[in-house]
Amino acid sequence: MGIVIIQIGVLYTLYVVGSFIQQLLHIPIPGSMIGMLLLFLLLMTGIVKEEWISCGANMLLSHLTLLFIPATVGVMDYVELFSGKGIWSIFVVIVSTMIVMLFAGFIGQWAQTREQKRMHEVKGA
């Protein structure tokens, strides 16, 4: 359990660093996204190994739905913003979900094809 806490601490540190960079440079991108980009760069360069954070990341992912509760409750404070626009809100949610699903599918297929080509080259060599 201690290792999971350390791994979550590493992920949180990247979030804090991203937020600091966002505030320091006045970048119009959320600090959490900058932290995610930092994590991506660290993983791609091999500075951070996936095994070093996988348990903590999987634990956070397993409880992901709980992390959306504050955002959902916060939306309830702005009911008047959505009143009379319910149909449009539903339409936007459905369309945006379909776009995300399409892109995720295309990227997944691209990654799988790339991996299969790489495995075929390794076996053929």
Contacts in CASP RR format, 6 or more apart in sequence:
PFRMAT RR
TARGET T0000
AUTHOR 0000-0000-0000
METHOD contacts of the structure
MODEL  1
MGIVIIQIGVLYTLYVVGSFIQQLLHIPIPGSMIGMLLLFLLLMTGIVKE
EWISCGANMLLSHLTLLFIPATVGVMDYVELFSGKGIWSIFVVIVSTMIV
MLFAGFIGQWAQTREQKRMHEVKGA
3 55 0 8 1.000
4 55 0 8 1.000
4 56 0 8 1.000
4 59 0 8 1.000
7 52 0 8 1.000
7 53 0 8 1.000
7 54 0 8 1.000
7 55 0 8 1.000
7 56 0 8 1.000
7 57 0 8 1.000
8 56 0 8 1.000
8 59 0 8 1.000
8 60 0 8 1.000
10 48 0 8 1.000
10 52 0 8 1.000
10 53 0 8 1.000
11 39 0 8 1.000
11 53 0 8 1.000
11 56 0 8 1.000
11 57 0 8 1.000
11 60 0 8 1.000
14 35 0 8 1.000
14 36 0 8 1.000
14 38 0 8 1.000
14 39 0 8 1.000
14 42 0 8 1.000
15 31 0 8 1.000
15 32 0 8 1.000
15 35 0 8 1.000
17 34 0 8 1.000
17 35 0 8 1.000
17 38 0 8 1.000
18 31 0 8 1.000
18 32 0 8 1.000
18 34 0 8 1.000
18 35 0 8 1.000
18 38 0 8 1.000
19 31 0 8 1.000
19 32 0 8 1.000
19 34 0 8 1.000
19 35 0 8 1.000
21 27 0 8 1.000
21 31 0 8 1.000
21 34 0 8 1.000
21 35 0 8 1.000
22 29 0 8 1.000
22 30 0 8 1.000
22 31 0 8 1.000
22 34 0 8 1.000
27 34 0 8 1.000
39 48 0 8 1.000
39 53 0 8 1.000
42 48 0 8 1.000
43 49 0 8 1.000
43 50 0 8 1.000
60 67 0 8 1.000
75 82 0 8 1.000
82 89 0 8 1.000
END
